[in-house]
Amino acid sequence: MLFEHKITIREIADAILVFGARHKFSLMFYGNSGIGKSEKIQQAANEMTKDIDISWQKTNFIDFRLCFEAVESLGGLWVPQDDVNTAGIKLTKAMPEIWEEVFVEGWTGIILLDELSSATPSKQSIAYQFLNERILGGRKISENAVIVGAGNMQGSGGLTFDLLKPVANRVMQFEIEDTGVNATDVWVEDYAYIHNVHPAIISYVKEHPQNLNKNTEDSNCPAFPSQRSYAKASLVLHDMDNGITSNRLGWIGIGGVIGEIYASELKIHYELGFKLPKATNILKGLMEVMPEEYQTTAAQNYIMYSVAGLWKQYFMAKEYTDEDLFKALDFAVGWFQNNLHSSSGTEKDLMIGFGLNIKSFVEKNAREFGRSPSFALDMINNTKTYKAICM
């Protein structure tokens, strides 16, 4: 751990838009591999440019991995060139074509020095002038460009170096929270639901948030759980559901991406879903009965996360009208009320959590998926059972 206080991966965009775009600070984000740093930084570039015309640009995001490149790729290479004024030869600095656009006034976007902590000290020293003075090969980059570094943590299993003190002192540094309740909630909301991650994985990591990322775990198994590896495991589960691959090969493959111990735990959780009512039927109003022997918190969570995930898929699909979504939501909450129960009353808390989760998702994503800005309010006004748990 580098810092006592960490940010969630969702807050990367806020840091870039405020500290990078507004104040022109160079930023550095540390986090274990597989948590989605690069993807979030690219999303921030899209957020930066969403309201301006960048049609003349080739890109608003340059992902440059200094650890794999020659130092001349950032500092420039002296090459001889004919001097028309003296009829002789002069030396000029040649830069890779990737950089030409960022020297143009008005270019807007993010330049990511990915895997910066894996760059050797000699390469970091080349990056110093770029991070500090915004100069590449002797030329100033656009004022609208934001420079961002990203890298893995020490002890994450990769080759890493401490940032040189002069470099570290010229960037604003953040450590990203990569596992636990907060990190899991953000990953599920911002990635898993939107990318159709299998409900068994969503409900498993919500039940076991400490297992979201195990990159620093001391284990003999080279595979480990991470946001990236769960996304791969999800594709395998969908293939197994559709008969594209055998269960045997599928689970061996999943063990090869999240580790065999965690694959065994996930398999038990996945197979629980076969014994429970299907989310598709619940959203259609087909009142399957919840088996009494599965009235456990784990099973109730499985069903609620499955229903929430599928409803959100409907929300993002244009073929489902607002009325379709309101009706499906009413069916779902009505089914919860009629079928879920426990002696401790935990199902009531789960239903309230479900309702707030749906409302938060809608408020955040209505615009992006072409829904009305008032959809959340309309959703409450046009439902009965859902309205009851939200009021």
C-alpha positions in Angstrom: 0.0 0.0 0.0 1.4 3.4 -1.0 -1.3 5.7 0.4 -3.6 5.4 3.4 -6.5 6.9 1.3 -7.4 5.4 -2.1 -9.7 6.3 -4.9 -12.2 4.0 -6.7 -11.6 3.3 -10.3 -14.7 5.3 -11.0 -13.0 8.4 -9.6 -10.2 8.3 -12.2 -12.3 10.3 -14.6 -13.1 13.0 -12.0 -9.4 13.3 -11.2 -8.4 13.6 -14.9 -11.2 16.2 -15.7 -10.4 18.4 -12.7 -6.7 18.1 -12.0 -5.6 17.2 -15.5 -7.8 19.1 -17.9 -8.5 22.0 -15.6 -5.1 22.5 -13.9 -2.8 20.8 -16.4 -1.3 18.5 -13.7 0.4 15.3 -14.9 -1.3 12.4 -13.0 -0.1 9.0 -12.0 -2.5 6.1 -11.1 -1.2 3.0 -9.3 -3.2 -0.2 -9.2 -2.9 -3.9 -9.5 -3.1 -5.5 -13.0 -6.5 -6.5 -14.3 -8.6 -3.8 -12.7 -9.3 -1.8 -15.9 -7.1 1.3 -15.4 -6.5 1.8 -19.1 -10.1 1.4 -20.1 -11.3 3.9 -17.5 -8.6 6.4 -18.7 -9.8 6.0 -22.2 -13.4 6.6 -21.1 -12.2 9.8 -19.4 -10.8 10.9 -22.8 -14.2 10.4 -24.4 -15.8 12.4 -21.5 -13.3 15.3 -22.1 -14.2 15.5 -25.8 -17.9 14.7 -25.8 -19.1 18.3 -26.2 -16.4 19.6 -28.7 -15.8 18.9 -32.4 -12.8 16.6 -32.7 -13.7 15.2 -36.1 -10.4 16.5 -37.5 -8.4 14.4 -35.0 -7.4 10.8 -35.6 -7.8 10.0 -31.9 -8.4 11.5 -28.5 -6.4 8.8 -26.7 -2.8 7.7 -27.1 -1.7 4.7 -25.2 2.1 4.7 -25.1 4.0 2.0 -23.2 7.5 3.4 -22.5 8.7 0.2 -20.9 8.5 -1.5 -24.3 9.8 1.4 -26.4 13.2 2.8 -27.2 14.1 6.0 -25.4 14.1 7.8 -28.8 10.4 7.2 -29.1 9.8 9.8 -26.4 12.9 12.0 -26.7 13.3 12.0 -30.4 16.1 10.8 -32.7 18.7 13.2 -34.3 18.6 12.7 -38.1 20.4 14.5 -40.9 18.3 16.7 -43.1 19.0 19.0 -46.1 19.2 22.7 -45.1 17.8 24.7 -48.0 19.2 27.9 -46.5 22.9 26.8 -46.5 22.7 24.0 -49.0 24.3 21.9 -46.3 23.1 19.3 -43.8 21.5 20.0 -40.4 20.4 17.8 -37.6 16.7 17.7 -36.6 14.8 15.5 -34.2 12.6 13.0 -35.7 9.6 11.7 -33.7 7.4 8.7 -34.3 4.2 9.4 -36.3 2.0 8.7 -33.3 3.0 12.1 -31.8 2.5 14.4 -34.8 -1.1 15.2 -34.0 -0.5 16.2 -30.3 1.7 19.1 -31.4 -1.2 20.7 -33.3 -2.8 23.6 -31.4 -6.2 22.5 -30.1 -5.6 18.8 -30.0 -7.7 17.5 -27.1 -7.3 14.2 -25.4 -5.2 12.1 -23.1 -1.7 10.8 -23.5 -1.3 7.7 -21.4 2.2 6.5 -20.4 1.0 3.1 -19.4 3.1 0.7 -17.4 5.2 3.7 -16.3 6.3 2.0 -13.1 7.7 -0.8 -15.2 10.0 1.6 -17.1 13.6 1.5 -16.2 15.0 4.6 -14.4 16.9 5.6 -17.6 13.6 5.6 -19.5 11.8 7.5 -16.6 14.5 10.2 -16.9 13.5 10.7 -20.6 9.9 11.1 -19.5 10.8 13.7 -17.0 10.8 16.7 -19.4 7.5 15.5 -20.9 5.8 15.2 -17.5 7.2 18.5 -16.2 7.4 20.8 -19.2 5.0 19.1 -21.7 7.8 18.9 -24.3 8.4 16.1 -26.7 11.6 16.1 -28.8 12.0 19.8 -28.2 8.4 20.7 -29.2 5.5 21.7 -27.0 2.4 19.6 -27.0 -1.1 21.1 -27.2 -2.4 22.9 -24.2 -5.5 20.8 -24.3 -3.6 17.5 -23.9 -3.7 15.7 -20.5 -0.7 13.6 -19.5 -1.5 10.5 -17.4 0.8 7.7 -16.2 -0.4 4.4 -14.9 1.4 1.4 -13.5 1.2 -1.7 -11.3 2.0 -1.8 -7.6 5.1 -3.2 -6.1 4.5 -6.8 -5.2 1.9 -7.3 -7.9 4.1 -10.0 -9.6 5.4 -7.8 -12.5 8.7 -6.0 -12.9 8.3 -2.6 -11.3 10.6 0.3 -10.3 10.0 3.2 -7.9 9.4 6.4 -9.7 12.5 8.6 -9.7 12.1 11.4 -7.1 12.2 14.2 -9.6 9.5 12.4 -11.7 7.4 11.5 -8.7 7.5 15.1 -7.4 6.0 16.4 -10.6 3.0 14.2 -10.9 -0.1 14.0 -8.7 -0.3 10.4 -7.6 -3.3 8.2 -6.7 -3.6 4.6 -5.6 -6.7 2.7 -6.8 -8.8 0.5 -4.6 -8.9 -2.8 -6.3 -10.8 -5.2 -4.0 -13.4 -5.1 -1.2 -17.0 -3.8 -1.0 -16.5 -0.4 -2.7 -14.3 -1.7 -5.5 -16.8 -4.6 -6.1 -19.8 -2.3 -6.2 -18.1 0.0 -8.7 -17.0 -2.8 -10.9 -20.5 -4.4 -10.9 -22.3 -1.1 -11.7 -19.8 0.4 -14.1 -18.7 -2.7 -16.0 -20.4 -6.0 -15.2 -24.0 -5.1 -15.8 -23.2 -3.1 -18.9 -21.0 -5.9 -20.4 -23.5 -8.7 -19.6 -21.2 -10.4 -17.1 -22.8 -13.7 -16.1 -25.1 -13.3 -13.1 -23.3 -16.1 -11.2 -20.1 -14.1 -11.3 -21.9 -10.9 -10.2 -23.6 -12.5 -7.3 -20.5 -14.4 -6.3 -18.3 -11.3 -6.1 -21.1 -9.4 -4.3 -21.1 -12.3 -1.8 -17.3 -12.4 -1.6 -16.0 -8.9 -2.3 -12.7 -9.8 -0.8 -12.2 -12.1 -3.8 -12.6 -9.4 -6.5 -8.8 -9.1 -7.0 -6.2 -11.4 -5.5 -3.2 -10.2 -7.4 -1.1 -9.9 -4.3 -2.1 -13.2 -2.8 0.8 -15.6 -2.2 -0.2 -18.7 -4.1 1.5 -21.4 -6.1 -1.2 -21.1 -8.8 -0.3 -18.6 -11.5 -3.9 -17.7 -12.2 -5.8 -15.4 -9.9 -9.1 -13.5 -9.7 -9.2 -10.0 -11.1 -11.7 -7.8 -12.8 -10.2 -8.8 -16.1 -10.1 -12.6 -15.4 -13.8 -12.6 -14.1 -14.8 -11.0 -17.5 -13.1 -13.9 -19.3 -14.7 -16.4 -16.9 -18.1 -14.9 -17.7 -17.6 -15.6 -21.4 -16.9 -19.2 -20.6 -20.0 -19.5 -18.4 -22.2 -18.1 -21.2 -20.6 -20.7 -23.6 -21.4 -23.4 -21.1 -25.0 -22.2 -20.8 -25.4 -22.3 -24.6 -23.7 -25.7 -25.1 -20.8 -24.3 -27.0 -18.2 -25.9 -24.7 -18.4 -28.8 -22.3 -18.7 -28.2 -18.5 -15.5 -30.1 -18.0 -13.4 -28.0 -20.4 -15.2 -24.9 -19.3 -14.3 -25.3 -15.6 -10.8 -26.2 -16.4 -10.6 -23.0 -18.4 -12.1 -20.9 -15.7 -9.6 -22.4 -13.2 -6.9 -21.2 -15.7 -8.1 -17.6 -15.5 -9.2 -17.1 -11.9 -7.4 -20.0 -10.2 -8.6 -23.4 -9.3 -9.6 -22.6 -5.7 -11.8 -19.7 -6.7 -13.2 -21.7 -9.7 -14.3 -24.4 -7.3 -16.1 -21.8 -5.1 -17.7 -20.2 -8.2 -18.8 -23.6 -9.5 -20.9 -24.2 -6.4 -22.4 -20.8 -6.7 -23.1 -21.2 -10.4 -24.8 -24.6 -9.9 -27.1 -23.0 -7.2 -28.7 -21.1 -10.1 -30.0 -24.3 -11.7 -32.2 -24.9 -8.7 -33.7 -21.5 -8.5 -36.5 -19.7 -10.5 -35.2 -18.1 -13.7 -34.8 -14.3 -13.9 -36.4 -14.3 -17.4 -39.5 -15.9 -16.0 -39.7 -13.6 -13.0 -39.5 -10.5 -15.3 -42.3 -12.0 -17.5 -44.6 -12.4 -14.5 -44.5 -16.2 -14.5 -44.8 -16.9 -10.8 -42.5 -19.8 -10.2 -42.3 -20.8 -6.5 -39.1 -20.4 -4.6 -38.1 -23.8 -3.1 -38.3 -23.7 0.7 -34.9 -25.4 1.1 -33.2 -22.5 -0.8 -34.5 -19.7 1.4 -31.0 -18.6 2.2 -29.3 -15.2 1.9 -27.0 -16.5 -0.8 -29.9 -17.8 -2.9 -31.9 -14.7 -2.5 -28.9 -12.6 -3.5 -28.4 -14.8 -6.5 -31.9 -14.2 -7.7 -31.9 -10.5 -7.0 -28.6 -9.9 -8.8 -29.7 -12.1 -11.7 -33.0 -10.2 -12.0 -31.3 -6.8 -11.6 -28.7 -7.7 -14.3 -31.2 -8.9 -16.8 -33.6 -5.9 -16.2 -30.6 -3.6 -16.8 -29.9 -5.4 -20.1 -33.5 -4.7 -21.1 -33.0 -1.1 -20.1 -30.0 -0.8 -22.4 -31.8 -2.4 -25.3 -33.9 -0.2 -27.6 -36.5 -2.8 -28.3 -37.9 -2.6 -24.7 -40.2 0.3 -24.2 -40.5 2.2 -21.0 -43.8 0.5 -20.4 -42.2 -2.9 -20.8 -39.6 -2.0 -18.2 -42.1 -0.7 -15.7 -44.2 -3.9 -16.1 -41.2 -6.2 -15.7 -40.0 -4.3 -12.6 -43.4 -4.6 -11.0 -43.4 -8.3 -11.8 -40.0 -8.7 -10.2 -40.7 -6.9 -6.9 -44.1 -8.6 -6.7 -42.3 -12.0 -7.0 -39.8 -11.0 -4.3 -42.6 -10.0 -1.9 -44.5 -13.3 -2.5 -41.6 -15.7 -2.5 -38.6 -14.5 -0.4 -38.8 -14.7 3.3 -36.5 -15.4 6.3 -36.8 -15.5 10.0 -34.4 -12.5 10.4 -36.2 -10.3 7.8 -33.1 -9.9 5.7 -35.1 -10.2 2.5 -36.7 -6.8 3.2 -33.3 -5.2 3.4 -32.3 -7.0 0.2 -35.4 -5.7 -1.6 -34.8 -2.1 -0.5 -31.2 -2.5 -1.7 -32.5 -3.8 -5.0 -34.8 -0.8 -5.4 -32.1 1.7 -4.7 -29.7 -0.1 -6.9 -32.1 0.1 -9.9 -32.8 3.7 -9.2 -29.1 4.6 -9.0 -28.4 2.8 -12.3 -31.2 4.5 -14.1 -30.2 8.0 -12.9 -26.7 7.4 -14.0 -27.3 5.8 -17.4 -30.6 7.1 -18.7 -29.0 9.7 -21.0 -26.4 7.3 -22.4 -29.0 4.7 -23.4 -31.6 7.1 -24.9 -34.0 7.0 -22.0 -35.9 10.1 -20.7 -34.1 12.2 -18.0 -37.3 11.7 -15.9 -37.2 7.9 -16.3 -36.4 7.3 -12.6 -39.4 9.4 -11.5 -41.6 7.8 -14.1 -40.5 4.4 -13.0 -41.8 5.1 -9.5 -45.0 6.7 -10.6 -45.9 3.9 -13.0 -45.3 0.9 -10.8 -47.0 -0.3 -7.6 -44.8 -2.9 -6.0 -41.5 -1.1 -6.9 -43.0 2.2 -5.7 -43.8 0.6 -2.4 -40.2 -0.4 -1.6 -38.9 3.0 -2.7 -41.2 5.3 -0.7 
